[in-house]
Amino acid sequence: MKTKEPTLIITFANTPDAIAMEMFCKQNDLPGRLSPIPGALKAGCGLAWKAPADMEAAFIEKMNANNVRFAETHIIEL
């Protein structure tokens, strides 16, 4: 049985914003991946960026500094 661990979930209002996040993270060697939003959350486009929970502050800082649009961030057990 896999142990659940805290995961950073970043949601987006629309699909273009989610795709832009994926490109931004690849260009800047940021960890994570684009995936369907977990069932416990709701977001406009149904896509989310999953990354290590301990990187929440760094992601928010980098996204804001580079005008990467996102809706919300959440830490949930996955």
N, CA, C and O atoms as CSV, one atom per row, in Angstrom:
chain,resi,resn,atom,element,x,y,z
A,1,MET,N,N,0.839,-1.176,0.000
A,1,MET,CA,C,0.000,0.000,0.000
A,1,MET,C,C,0.889,1.246,0.000
A,1,MET,O,O,1.809,1.355,0.811
A,2,LYS,N,N,0.620,2.159,-0.886
A,2,LYS,CA,C,1.400,3.391,-0.989
A,2,LYS,C,C,0.987,4.384,0.093
A,2,LYS,O,O,-0.199,4.593,0.348
A,3,THR,N,N,1.988,4.988,0.720
A,3,THR,CA,C,1.731,5.979,1.754
A,3,THR,C,C,1.399,7.323,1.119
A,3,THR,O,O,2.079,7.761,0.191
A,4,LYS,N,N,0.361,7.969,1.617
A,4,LYS,CA,C,0.018,9.294,1.111
A,4,LYS,C,C,1.010,10.309,1.638
A,4,LYS,O,O,1.494,10.193,2.764
A,5,GLU,N,N,1.311,11.307,0.818
A,5,GLU,CA,C,2.226,12.362,1.240
A,5,GLU,C,C,1.704,13.711,0.780
A,5,GLU,O,O,0.966,13.783,-0.202
A,6,PRO,N,N,2.074,14.783,1.473
A,6,PRO,CA,C,1.627,16.117,1.082
A,6,PRO,C,C,2.127,16.456,-0.321
A,6,PRO,O,O,3.289,16.225,-0.655
A,7,THR,N,N,1.234,17.002,-1.124
A,7,THR,CA,C,1.558,17.360,-2.503
A,7,THR,C,C,1.029,18.758,-2.790
A,7,THR,O,O,-0.083,19.106,-2.393
A,8,LEU,N,N,1.825,19.542,-3.473
A,8,LEU,CA,C,1.383,20.866,-3.915
A,8,LEU,C,C,0.536,20.705,-5.169
A,8,LEU,O,O,0.954,20.064,-6.134
A,9,ILE,N,N,-0.644,21.284,-5.148
A,9,ILE,CA,C,-1.541,21.286,-6.306
A,9,ILE,C,C,-1.783,22.744,-6.685
A,9,ILE,O,O,-2.251,23.539,-5.870
A,10,ILE,N,N,-1.460,23.084,-7.927
A,10,ILE,CA,C,-1.695,24.433,-8.445
A,10,ILE,C,C,-2.791,24.326,-9.488
A,10,ILE,O,O,-2.667,23.567,-10.449
A,11,THR,N,N,-3.868,25.084,-9.303
A,11,THR,CA,C,-5.001,25.022,-10.226
A,11,THR,C,C,-4.997,26.234,-11.157
A,11,THR,O,O,-4.333,27.238,-10.901
A,12,PHE,N,N,-5.755,26.108,-12.237
A,12,PHE,CA,C,-5.794,27.128,-13.285
A,12,PHE,C,C,-7.224,27.401,-13.718
A,12,PHE,O,O,-8.081,26.520,-13.654
A,13,ALA,N,N,-7.473,28.615,-14.155
A,13,ALA,CA,C,-8.810,29.007,-14.608
A,13,ALA,C,C,-9.131,28.434,-15.985
A,13,ALA,O,O,-10.294,28.208,-16.318
A,14,ASN,N,N,-8.083,28.200,-16.783
A,14,ASN,CA,C,-8.327,27.703,-18.139
A,14,ASN,C,C,-7.146,26.864,-18.621
A,14,ASN,O,O,-6.060,26.914,-18.043
A,15,THR,N,N,-7.367,26.105,-19.669
A,15,THR,CA,C,-6.348,25.201,-20.196
A,15,THR,C,C,-5.116,25.929,-20.719
A,15,THR,O,O,-4.007,25.458,-20.464
A,16,PRO,N,N,-5.236,27.051,-21.436
A,16,PRO,CA,C,-4.015,27.743,-21.875
A,16,PRO,C,C,-3.091,28.130,-20.716
A,16,PRO,O,O,-1.870,28.074,-20.863
A,17,ASP,N,N,-3.648,28.518,-19.575
A,17,ASP,CA,C,-2.819,28.844,-18.413
A,17,ASP,C,C,-2.094,27.592,-17.901
A,17,ASP,O,O,-0.932,27.672,-17.503
A,18,ALA,N,N,-2.763,26.454,-17.908
A,18,ALA,CA,C,-2.142,25.201,-17.464
A,18,ALA,C,C,-1.000,24.803,-18.396
A,18,ALA,O,O,0.062,24.383,-17.936
A,19,ILE,N,N,-1.217,24.934,-19.699
A,19,ILE,CA,C,-0.176,24.605,-20.681
A,19,ILE,C,C,0.997,25.574,-20.547
A,19,ILE,O,O,2.153,25.164,-20.655
A,20,ALA,N,N,0.713,26.844,-20.316
A,20,ALA,CA,C,1.781,27.838,-20.119
A,20,ALA,C,C,2.615,27.478,-18.893
A,20,ALA,O,O,3.833,27.652,-18.899
A,21,MET,N,N,1.965,26.978,-17.844
A,21,MET,CA,C,2.682,26.558,-16.645
A,21,MET,C,C,3.610,25.390,-16.958
A,21,MET,O,O,4.752,25.357,-16.500
A,22,GLU,N,N,3.125,24.452,-17.724
A,22,GLU,CA,C,3.947,23.302,-18.096
A,22,GLU,C,C,5.199,23.753,-18.857
A,22,GLU,O,O,6.303,23.292,-18.570
A,23,MET,N,N,5.026,24.636,-19.808
A,23,MET,CA,C,6.169,25.149,-20.576
A,23,MET,C,C,7.115,25.932,-19.670
A,23,MET,O,O,8.332,25.779,-19.772
A,24,PHE,N,N,6.573,26.765,-18.789
A,24,PHE,CA,C,7.383,27.555,-17.863
A,24,PHE,C,C,8.233,26.642,-16.977
A,24,PHE,O,O,9.424,26.891,-16.788
A,25,CYS,N,N,7.627,25.598,-16.441
A,25,CYS,CA,C,8.359,24.696,-15.555
A,25,CYS,C,C,9.451,23.929,-16.297
A,25,CYS,O,O,10.541,23.727,-15.762
A,26,LYS,N,N,9.167,23.511,-17.506
A,26,LYS,CA,C,10.188,22.819,-18.298
A,26,LYS,C,C,11.353,23.745,-18.607
A,26,LYS,O,O,12.508,23.334,-18.500
A,27,GLN,N,N,11.074,24.974,-18.984
A,27,GLN,CA,C,12.125,25.941,-19.322
A,27,GLN,C,C,12.966,26.322,-18.114
A,27,GLN,O,O,14.130,26.693,-18.266
A,28,ASN,N,N,12.393,26.236,-16.912
A,28,ASN,CA,C,13.083,26.665,-15.699
A,28,ASN,C,C,13.471,25.504,-14.783
A,28,ASN,O,O,13.817,25.711,-13.620
A,29,ASP,N,N,13.412,24.282,-15.315
A,29,ASP,CA,C,13.780,23.076,-14.562
A,29,ASP,C,C,13.087,22.976,-13.210
A,29,ASP,O,O,13.711,22.619,-12.210
A,30,LEU,N,N,11.802,23.289,-13.182
A,30,LEU,CA,C,11.006,23.170,-11.963
A,30,LEU,C,C,10.331,21.802,-11.942
A,30,LEU,O,O,9.852,21.336,-12.976
A,31,PRO,N,N,10.286,21.154,-10.778
A,31,PRO,CA,C,9.719,19.810,-10.713
A,31,PRO,C,C,8.202,19.807,-10.802
A,31,PRO,O,O,7.539,20.811,-10.541
A,32,GLY,N,N,7.677,18.654,-11.177
A,32,GLY,CA,C,6.238,18.459,-11.196
A,32,GLY,C,C,5.750,17.996,-12.541
A,32,GLY,O,O,6.521,17.716,-13.458
A,33,ARG,N,N,4.426,17.925,-12.625
A,33,ARG,CA,C,3.807,17.499,-13.883
A,33,ARG,C,C,2.371,17.991,-13.937
A,33,ARG,O,O,1.740,18.234,-12.908
A,34,LEU,N,N,1.876,18.131,-15.140
A,34,LEU,CA,C,0.491,18.496,-15.378
A,34,LEU,C,C,-0.349,17.226,-15.284
A,34,LEU,O,O,0.021,16.195,-15.847
A,35,SER,N,N,-1.480,17.294,-14.575
A,35,SER,CA,C,-2.332,16.120,-14.417
A,35,SER,C,C,-3.773,16.565,-14.179
A,35,SER,O,O,-4.033,17.740,-13.922
A,36,PRO,N,N,-4.706,15.621,-14.266
A,36,PRO,CA,C,-6.093,15.978,-13.936
A,36,PRO,C,C,-6.178,16.431,-12.486
A,36,PRO,O,O,-5.450,15.934,-11.626
A,37,ILE,N,N,-7.052,17.358,-12.228
A,37,ILE,CA,C,-7.198,17.877,-10.861
A,37,ILE,C,C,-7.736,16.768,-9.955
A,37,ILE,O,O,-8.642,16.035,-10.354
A,38,PRO,N,N,-7.195,16.636,-8.749
A,38,PRO,CA,C,-7.713,15.614,-7.823
A,38,PRO,C,C,-9.197,15.852,-7.518
A,38,PRO,O,O,-9.663,16.992,-7.505
A,39,GLY,N,N,-9.916,14.784,-7.278
A,39,GLY,CA,C,-11.352,14.865,-7.039
A,39,GLY,C,C,-11.762,15.741,-5.870
A,39,GLY,O,O,-12.880,16.255,-5.847
A,40,ALA,N,N,-10.875,15.920,-4.900
A,40,ALA,CA,C,-11.199,16.722,-3.721
A,40,ALA,C,C,-11.246,18.221,-4.025
A,40,ALA,O,O,-11.752,19.001,-3.218
A,41,LEU,N,N,-10.726,18.622,-5.176
A,41,LEU,CA,C,-10.670,20.041,-5.547
A,41,LEU,C,C,-11.492,20.301,-6.797
A,41,LEU,O,O,-11.819,19.382,-7.548
A,42,LYS,N,N,-11.818,21.560,-7.004
A,42,LYS,CA,C,-12.517,21.966,-8.223
A,42,LYS,C,C,-11.770,23.152,-8.812
A,42,LYS,O,O,-11.309,24.031,-8.085
A,43,ALA,N,N,-11.656,23.168,-10.125
A,43,ALA,CA,C,-10.997,24.289,-10.806
A,43,ALA,C,C,-11.619,24.455,-12.173
A,43,ALA,O,O,-12.270,23.549,-12.694
A,44,GLY,N,N,-11.412,25.616,-12.740
A,44,GLY,CA,C,-12.024,25.962,-14.016
A,44,GLY,C,C,-11.750,25.007,-15.151
A,44,GLY,O,O,-12.669,24.660,-15.892
A,45,CYS,N,N,-10.495,24.565,-15.313
A,45,CYS,CA,C,-10.176,23.793,-16.507
A,45,CYS,C,C,-10.017,22.303,-16.256
A,45,CYS,O,O,-9.958,21.531,-17.213
A,46,GLY,N,N,-9.946,21.874,-15.009
A,46,GLY,CA,C,-9.799,20.453,-14.724
A,46,GLY,C,C,-8.365,19.951,-14.737
A,46,GLY,O,O,-8.128,18.762,-14.522
A,47,LEU,N,N,-7.400,20.836,-14.986
A,47,LEU,CA,C,-5.990,20.462,-14.968
A,47,LEU,C,C,-5.294,21.131,-13.790
A,47,LEU,O,O,-5.686,22.212,-13.351
A,48,ALA,N,N,-4.255,20.469,-13.286
A,48,ALA,CA,C,-3.500,21.006,-12.163
A,48,ALA,C,C,-2.035,20.659,-12.330
A,48,ALA,O,O,-1.694,19.698,-13.020
A,49,TRP,N,N,-1.167,21.439,-11.700
A,49,TRP,CA,C,0.255,21.137,-11.650
A,49,TRP,C,C,0.531,20.507,-10.297
A,49,TRP,O,O,0.206,21.085,-9.260
A,50,LYS,N,N,1.135,19.316,-10.304
A,50,LYS,CA,C,1.493,18.620,-9.068
A,50,LYS,C,C,2.986,18.767,-8.866
A,50,LYS,O,O,3.768,18.570,-9.796
A,51,ALA,N,N,3.386,19.115,-7.641
A,51,ALA,CA,C,4.796,19.305,-7.328
A,51,ALA,C,C,5.020,19.006,-5.843
A,51,ALA,O,O,4.058,18.840,-5.093
A,52,PRO,N,N,6.281,18.938,-5.418
A,52,PRO,CA,C,6.555,18.705,-3.996
A,52,PRO,C,C,5.964,19.816,-3.122
A,52,PRO,O,O,6.080,20.999,-3.441
A,53,ALA,N,N,5.339,19.423,-2.032
A,53,ALA,CA,C,4.653,20.372,-1.152
A,53,ALA,C,C,5.589,21.422,-0.571
A,53,ALA,O,O,5.180,22.560,-0.343
A,54,ASP,N,N,6.839,21.049,-0.328
A,54,ASP,CA,C,7.771,21.992,0.290
A,54,ASP,C,C,8.228,23.106,-0.645
A,54,ASP,O,O,8.988,23.984,-0.238
A,55,MET,N,N,7.774,23.076,-1.884
A,55,MET,CA,C,8.162,24.101,-2.860
A,55,MET,C,C,7.072,25.138,-3.111
A,55,MET,O,O,7.186,25.940,-4.038
A,56,GLU,N,N,6.018,25.132,-2.299
A,56,GLU,CA,C,4.898,26.041,-2.539
A,56,GLU,C,C,5.344,27.500,-2.609
A,56,GLU,O,O,5.009,28.197,-3.567
A,57,ALA,N,N,6.089,27.970,-1.619
A,57,ALA,CA,C,6.519,29.376,-1.598
A,57,ALA,C,C,7.386,29.708,-2.806
A,57,ALA,O,O,7.244,30.781,-3.392
A,58,ALA,N,N,8.277,28.807,-3.182
A,58,ALA,CA,C,9.146,29.044,-4.344
A,58,ALA,C,C,8.334,29.120,-5.633
A,58,ALA,O,O,8.594,29.974,-6.481
A,59,PHE,N,N,7.353,28.234,-5.785
A,59,PHE,CA,C,6.512,28.271,-6.983
A,59,PHE,C,C,5.731,29.577,-7.057
A,59,PHE,O,O,5.684,30.215,-8.109
A,60,ILE,N,N,5.119,29.976,-5.949
A,60,ILE,CA,C,4.333,31.209,-5.952
A,60,ILE,C,C,5.215,32.398,-6.309
A,60,ILE,O,O,4.826,33.245,-7.113
A,61,GLU,N,N,6.390,32.462,-5.719
A,61,GLU,CA,C,7.314,33.560,-6.010
A,61,GLU,C,C,7.708,33.583,-7.489
A,61,GLU,O,O,7.682,34.639,-8.121
A,62,LYS,N,N,8.069,32.431,-8.035
A,62,LYS,CA,C,8.499,32.369,-9.436
A,62,LYS,C,C,7.340,32.649,-10.393
A,62,LYS,O,O,7.523,33.339,-11.396
A,63,MET,N,N,6.150,32.122,-10.094
A,63,MET,CA,C,4.997,32.367,-10.962
A,63,MET,C,C,4.633,33.846,-10.968
A,63,MET,O,O,4.373,34.417,-12.026
A,64,ASN,N,N,4.614,34.466,-9.798
A,64,ASN,CA,C,4.285,35.891,-9.726
A,64,ASN,C,C,5.339,36.747,-10.415
A,64,ASN,O,O,4.998,37.703,-11.111
A,65,ALA,N,N,6.606,36.420,-10.231
A,65,ALA,CA,C,7.691,37.195,-10.838
A,65,ALA,C,C,7.699,37.102,-12.360
A,65,ALA,O,O,8.207,37.993,-13.041
A,66,ASN,N,N,7.126,36.005,-12.897
A,66,ASN,CA,C,7.130,35.789,-14.338
A,66,ASN,C,C,5.745,35.875,-14.966
A,66,ASN,O,O,5.549,35.454,-16.106
A,67,ASN,N,N,4.788,36.417,-14.228
A,67,ASN,CA,C,3.417,36.603,-14.717
A,67,ASN,C,C,2.778,35.312,-15.234
A,67,ASN,O,O,2.047,35.321,-16.224
A,68,VAL,N,N,3.064,34.208,-14.551
A,68,VAL,CA,C,2.417,32.933,-14.875
A,68,VAL,C,C,1.088,32.912,-14.123
A,68,VAL,O,O,1.056,32.978,-12.894
A,69,ARG,N,N,-0.005,32.819,-14.877
A,69,ARG,CA,C,-1.328,32.882,-14.260
A,69,ARG,C,C,-1.722,31.536,-13.652
A,69,ARG,O,O,-1.530,30.481,-14.256
A,70,PHE,N,N,-2.278,31.604,-12.441
A,70,PHE,CA,C,-2.796,30.420,-11.765
A,70,PHE,C,C,-3.986,30.848,-10.914
A,70,PHE,O,O,-4.139,32.026,-10.591
A,71,ALA,N,N,-4.820,29.887,-10.559
A,71,ALA,CA,C,-6.005,30.207,-9.755
A,71,ALA,C,C,-5.688,30.127,-8.264
A,71,ALA,O,O,-5.813,31.116,-7.542
A,72,GLU,N,N,-5.276,28.941,-7.808
A,72,GLU,CA,C,-5.019,28.723,-6.383
A,72,GLU,C,C,-3.922,27.689,-6.200
A,72,GLU,O,O,-3.585,26.943,-7.119
A,73,THR,N,N,-3.369,27.662,-4.980
A,73,THR,CA,C,-2.468,26.575,-4.600
A,73,THR,C,C,-3.072,25.873,-3.395
A,73,THR,O,O,-3.723,26.492,-2.553
A,74,HIS,N,N,-2.842,24.570,-3.332
A,74,HIS,CA,C,-3.353,23.739,-2.243
A,74,HIS,C,C,-2.282,22.716,-1.876
A,74,HIS,O,O,-1.517,22.273,-2.733
A,75,ILE,N,N,-2.232,22.352,-0.627
A,75,ILE,CA,C,-1.418,21.216,-0.195
A,75,ILE,C,C,-2.414,20.149,0.247
A,75,ILE,O,O,-3.189,20.358,1.181
A,76,ILE,N,N,-2.386,19.007,-0.431
A,76,ILE,CA,C,-3.277,17.905,-0.073
A,76,ILE,C,C,-2.482,16.602,-0.013
A,76,ILE,O,O,-1.402,16.490,-0.593
A,77,GLU,N,N,-3.026,15.642,0.684
A,77,GLU,CA,C,-2.412,14.322,0.795
A,77,GLU,C,C,-2.795,13.495,-0.420
A,77,GLU,O,O,-3.977,13.282,-0.689
A,78,LEU,N,N,-1.791,13.032,-1.152
A,78,LEU,CA,C,-2.026,12.162,-2.321
A,78,LEU,C,C,-1.147,10.935,-2.240
A,78,LEU,O,O,-1.195,10.082,-3.126
